[in-house]
Amino acid sequence: MAKIAVIGSGYVGLGTGVIFADLGNQVVGVDVDAAKVARLQAGECPIFEPGLEELLGRNLAAGRLSFTGDYAEAVPGADFVFICVGTPAGPHGGADMRYVREAARAIGRHLAPGRRTIVVNKSTMPIGSGDLVGALVGECAPPGAGWAVVSNPEFLREGSAVQDMLHPDRVVLGSADRAAAAAVAELYKPFGAPLVLTDLRTAEMIKYASNAFLATKISFINEVAGICEALGADVRQVALGMGLDGRIGPQFLRAGIGFGG
């Protein structure tokens, strides 16, 4: 059984926390929103996600899951600290990293001397964020504290986050510290998913490349839909014919309003 702290309790953080708790780990969720913490401690799920509320209640009742607004109650005794805070688009389109920076500094300040803690970047972050988080943790860590950073990008879909956590297509782990990555891999062992073990920047790039490819596929079929409408063709049949090609596949070939997330 591992001791895990999860920073942030949105789709990614809450989903990650309840699933790891359900596997028997001791999980403490940290959120700066006191009202949200109170609701979660009371078993009220702040987001709709099939299966999530049941998992939340079950693991709270079992004592494997709790929530706090205080890093001091979660980080010092943790083996793993997952960063799952928001990285919204900034005014110029890039990721706003203020919450990641705040979390990394707070984690560093609360590391325990004489203890090794693995910090796991779960949020979608730009390439190079693993180095940034490591530097910020190091700036604030007390003497004698040990840490390593692992990139573990999420591939969850809103509306099926629980199922995506329980049945991942793959688990991507990147780190300069192979022992740290191997330790995180042990957390995921019960899922039986293929493991991609690589360096920090490659793991971060896998997430961005995956998102870009899916966005390309969705955008492409929407362009095809416009051509079909102009020419009197049926885009649904076109997508079916394309998807039967093993090199293309049928997923994400449904014309619609576009991509998001």
N, C-alpha and C positions, 0 to 999 in steps of 0.2 A: 504494500500500500504506500503510495506516494503522497506527500503533502504539497498541494498545489494552490497557488494564489492566481486569480484571474482578474486583471485590471480592465474594467469596463463591463457593462452588463446589457449591451445591445444584442442584436441577433447573434453575432459571432461569440461574444463573451459569455452570454447566458447559455447559449447552446453548448459551447465548449465545457463550461463549468458543470452543467447538469449531467452531461454524458460521462465525463470523467468521474464524477461522484457516483454515478450509477454503476460504474465498473469497480467500485469499492475504494476509491481514493478519497482522501480528506481534502475538501475544496472550500476555499474562502473567496468569495467574490468581493471586489472592491469597486465602489462607485462614488463619485463626488456628489451625486444627487441624493441628498438625505431622504427625500420623499420616496424615491425609487427604492432605496435600500429598505425602508420601512415596509413598503408594499411587498417586496421580495421576501423579507423575513416572515411576513404574514402569509406567504404562499400565493400571493396575487401576481400573476404573470403580466407584465406591462406590455407585452407584444403578443399578437396572435401567431402561433406556429403550431401546427398539428402535433400533438403528443408532448409538447413542451411543458404545459401546466401540470400534467400528470407526473412527469419526471421531476419537476420542481418540488411538488408536494411530497412525493415519495422519499426524496433524498433529504429534504428538510426534516421530515419525521424520523428518518433513520439516523439523523445526526451527522451525516456525511457532508452536508452542505450548509453554509451560512454566508451572510452578507454583512459588510461593514463599510463605513466611510473612512476608516482609519487604516492607513498602510501599516502602522505599527502592530495591528492585530492580524495581519496576513503575511507580510513579507519575511520578517526575521526567521520564522521557523519553516519557511517553504523550501522544498527541494527544487521546484519549478515555479517560475512566475511568467504567466502568459500575458502579453500586452495585446489587448483587444479593443483599444479605444478607437474612436472615429478619426478618419483622415479625409475630411470633406474637401471638395474642390475649393481652392483659394480664388481670389479675384481675377487671377491671370490664368486660371485653368489647372495649375499645378496642385499637388496635394498639400493641404494645410497640416503641417506637422506639429502644431503647437501642443496638441494633447499627447502626442508621442513623446515630445521633449519633456513635458511636465511629468509624465509617467516614468520615464527613464531616470530622471533626476530623483524623483521620490523613491523609486526602487533602490537606487544607489544609497540614498541616505539611510534606508532602513535595512540594509544588508547586515547580517550578523558576523562580527569578527570570528575567525576560526571555522567558518562554515562556507561551503561551496554551493552557490545557487546558480541555476541555469535559467537565463532570461530568454523567453521564446517570443519572437515577433510573429504574431498571428494576423494582425491587421494588414491590409493592403498598403504597402509602403513603397516609395520610389527606390530604385536601385541605389545601393550604398547606405540604406537605412540601418542595416546591421552594424556597420562600422560606426555610424552616428550614435546609435543606442549604446554600443559598447563604450564609446568615448564619454558619453554623458554619465553613464553608470559609474565609470572609473573616476570621473571628476568628483563625484559625491560620496563614493564608498568609503567607509571607515578603514583605517589600517587593519590588515589581517583578514579582511573579507575577500573571498574568492568568488569569481563569477565567469560565466561564458555566455555567449550569445548564439542562439540558433534561429535561423529563419524557417518558419513553418507556415507558409501561406495557406489561407483558407480558400476552399472552392465550394462554398455553400450557396444554395439558391433560396431566396426568401419564399416561404411556403412549403419548402421541403428540407429545411435545415437539419431537422432531427434525423431524417432518413439519410441525408448526405453525410452526416457525421458518423452514423452507424454503419454505412455501406459506402465508404469512399472509393473512388476509382483508383486513387493512388495517394500516398503520403509523401510529401516533398520536405526534405530536411536539408538545410545548408548551414555549414559552420566551419570555421577554421580549427575548431576543437572537435575532432572525431569522437572522442569519448563522450562529449556532451551530446552530440547528435545521436549517438548510439543509446544514450540514456533516454532521450525523448522517444526514440524508436520503440523502446520497451513499453512506453505508455500506450502506443498505438498497436502493439502486438495483438491484442484480442480482436481487432477488426480484420486481421488477415489480408490487408490490402498490399498491393505492390509498393515497395519502398524505393524512392529515388534519393540517394544520399550524395550530396554535392557540396560545393562551397557556398558562401553567403550570397554572393551576387548572382550566381547562376540560379539559385533557388528563387530569389526575388524576380529574376527575369522570366522564369517559368510561369509565374503568376501573370505577369504583364503580357507575355506572349500568348498565353491561353486566352485571356480576356480579349486581346486584340483579334485573335483568330475567330472567336465566337462572334464578336461584333461585326467582323468582315462578312461572315456567313449570313448573319441576319440582314445586314445592309444590302448584301448582294441579292438575296431573294426578293427583297423589297423593290430593288431596281428592276429585277426581272418582272415583278408583278406589274409595274408601270408599263413596261413594254408589252406584256401580255394584254393589258387592258386596251392599249392603243391598237393592237393587231387582232384582237378578238380571240386570243388563245386563253386557255384555262391554266392559271398559275398553279393550282393544286395538282393538276395532272403533270405539269412540267416538273414540279418539285418531287412528285412520286417517281417519275422516270429518272430524274437525276439521282435521287436518294438510293435507288436500287443498284447504282454503281458502287461497288465496294470501296473505291478510292474516295468517294464523296460521303456516302452515308446519309441517312434520312434525318438526323437530328438537326434542329435549328434551321430548317428549311420551310418554315411556315410564315408566309407573309403576314405582316401586322403593323403595329404602330412604331416599331423600332426597338432598340435595345436600351437597357439601363442597368445601373448597379456597378 
